[in-house]
Amino acid sequence: MEYKVEKKSAPGRKEVEVLGATFEAGIPEGYEAGRWRQKLDSRKEKLKYLETGERYWYGEEWYGSEKRKTPA
């Protein structure tokens, strides 16, 4: 993959090279794109999916990079 490099002026310097966007544009394909209910087979899988999302948004504990070492 080729990276796009742009030249921009920076304070205290003449010009610097800045790395542009490094992602590939993704476009959902087909009718089934984004239809999570149809992708999960059983009721148990659907409930697990919803409970996991609920824990992420409303849980008291944080996981991964969101966890703070010191309270705000």
GULOPA-63313 format. One record per residue (C-alpha): residue in three letters; residue number from 1; x, y, z. Coordinates in Angstrom, 2 decimals, padded with zeros to 5 digits, always signed. Example, Ala and Ser with C-alpha at 12.3 -4.5 7.8 and 13.67 -1.06 7.14 Angstrom:
# residues 2
@residu ala&num 1&px +012.30&py -004.50&pz +007.80
@residu ser&num 2&px +013.67&py -001.06&pz +007.14
END
This chain:
# residues 72
@residu met&num 1&px +000.00&py +000.00&pz +000.00
@residu glu&num 2&px +001.35&py +003.40&pz -000.93
@residu tyr&num 3&px +001.13&py +006.11&pz +001.68
@residu lys&num 4&px +000.13&py +009.64&pz +000.76
@residu val&num 5&px +002.67&py +012.16&pz +002.03
@residu glu&num 6&px +001.75&py +015.84&pz +002.08
@residu lys&num 7&px +004.08&py +018.78&pz +002.63
@residu lys&num 8&px +002.79&py +021.40&pz +005.05
@residu ser&num 9&px +004.30&py +024.38&pz +006.80
@residu ala&num 10&px +004.89&py +024.06&pz +010.53
@residu pro&num 11&px +005.52&py +026.73&pz +013.17
@residu gly&num 12&px +009.23&py +027.29&pz +013.68
@residu arg&num 13&px +010.14&py +025.19&pz +010.62
@residu lys&num 14&px +009.97&py +025.54&pz +006.87
@residu glu&num 15&px +008.09&py +022.52&pz +005.57
@residu val&num 16&px +007.45&py +019.09&pz +007.02
@residu glu&num 17&px +006.16&py +015.90&pz +005.49
@residu val&num 18&px +002.87&py +014.75&pz +006.98
@residu leu&num 19&px +001.49&py +011.26&pz +006.50
@residu gly&num 20&px -001.98&py +011.36&pz +004.95
@residu ala&num 21&px -004.84&py +008.91&pz +005.33
@residu thr&num 22&px -003.67&py +005.33&pz +005.78
@residu phe&num 23&px -006.98&py +003.49&pz +005.55
@residu glu&num 24&px -008.68&py +001.80&pz +002.66
@residu ala&num 25&px -012.17&py +003.01&pz +002.02
@residu gly&num 26&px -014.70&py +000.29&pz +002.82
@residu ile&num 27&px -018.16&py +000.12&pz +001.38
@residu pro&num 28&px -020.69&py -002.44&pz +002.67
@residu glu&num 29&px -021.70&py -004.79&pz -000.08
@residu gly&num 30&px -024.93&py -006.63&pz -000.53
@residu tyr&num 31&px -028.29&py -006.64&pz +001.14
@residu glu&num 32&px -027.14&py -008.40&pz +004.31
@residu ala&num 33&px -024.54&py -005.78&pz +005.30
@residu gly&num 34&px -025.23&py -004.47&pz +008.80
@residu arg&num 35&px -028.04&py -006.88&pz +009.58
@residu trp&num 36&px -026.70&py -008.41&pz +012.79
@residu arg&num 37&px -029.93&py -010.12&pz +013.80
@residu gln&num 38&px -029.89&py -012.33&pz +010.72
@residu lys&num 39&px -026.18&py -013.15&pz +011.13
@residu leu&num 40&px -026.66&py -014.63&pz +014.61
@residu asp&num 41&px -028.42&py -017.97&pz +014.62
@residu ser&num 42&px -029.90&py -018.63&pz +018.04
@residu arg&num 43&px -031.64&py -016.49&pz +020.63
@residu lys&num 44&px -028.77&py -017.21&pz +023.03
@residu glu&num 45&px -026.20&py -015.70&pz +020.62
@residu lys&num 46&px -028.36&py -012.59&pz +020.14
@residu leu&num 47&px -028.71&py -012.06&pz +023.90
@residu lys&num 48&px -024.97&py -012.49&pz +024.41
@residu tyr&num 49&px -024.30&py -009.89&pz +021.69
@residu leu&num 50&px -026.64&py -007.39&pz +023.35
@residu glu&num 51&px -025.33&py -008.04&pz +026.88
@residu thr&num 52&px -021.75&py -007.51&pz +025.73
@residu gly&num 53&px -022.66&py -004.17&pz +024.18
@residu glu&num 54&px -024.60&py -003.16&pz +027.27
@residu arg&num 55&px -021.64&py -004.00&pz +029.51
@residu tyr&num 56&px -019.42&py -001.82&pz +027.34
@residu trp&num 57&px -021.70&py +001.23&pz +027.54
@residu tyr&num 58&px -023.21&py +000.93&pz +031.02
@residu gly&num 59&px -020.78&py -001.20&pz +033.02
@residu glu&num 60&px -018.94&py +000.18&pz +036.03
@residu glu&num 61&px -015.64&py -001.38&pz +035.02
@residu trp&num 62&px -013.77&py -000.32&pz +031.91
@residu tyr&num 63&px -011.78&py -002.65&pz +029.71
@residu gly&num 64&px -008.75&py -002.17&pz +027.53
@residu ser&num 65&px -007.48&py +001.27&pz +026.66
@residu glu&num 66&px -010.50&py +003.06&pz +028.19
@residu lys&num 67&px -009.50&py +002.10&pz +031.74
@residu arg&num 68&px -008.03&py +005.01&pz +033.71
@residu lys&num 69&px -005.31&py +004.43&pz +036.25
@residu thr&num 70&px -006.28&py +007.52&pz +038.25
@residu pro&num 71&px -009.84&py +008.84&pz +038.59
@residu ala&num 72&px -010.69&py +012.10&pz +036.82
END
